Amino acid sequence: MKLGEIRNYIKRREDSSLADVATHFDISQEAAKLAIEYWIKKGKVSAQGAACGSSCGGCGSATESYQWVSDEHTIRWI
């Protein structure tokens, strides 16, 4: 598993949970979390809160989803 592969996976999907990333790459959730946190610190991935749509946080089964931050505002000089 490379950070670039995780970047591409999250970028291709609408949103990805920690379990999605871990399962897809056959890695532990801890390893997936470290990779996702790398991209969050770079400002390329954002956490989207509880996947159930509730903000109560009481059930314990809600998971965060992660989305790629759009590259639309990147300026490229030709």
C-alpha positions, 0 to 999 in steps of 0.5 A: 500500500502506498499513500498515492494508491490511497489518494487515488482510491479516495479521489475516485469515490464519492466518499470512503469510510475508514473500513472501506479503505482498510478492506480495499487495501487489506490493511489494518484500520490503524494503518488506513487511519494514518494514511488518511490523516496524512492526506488530511494534514496536506489539506487534500482530504476532509472528514465528513462526520457521521455517515448515518446523518445524525449528530447525536453520536450515541449509537457507536456504529456511526463512522466518519466518511472521507472525501477528496478536496477538489483541485479546482482552485489550483492555478496552473501556468501554461 
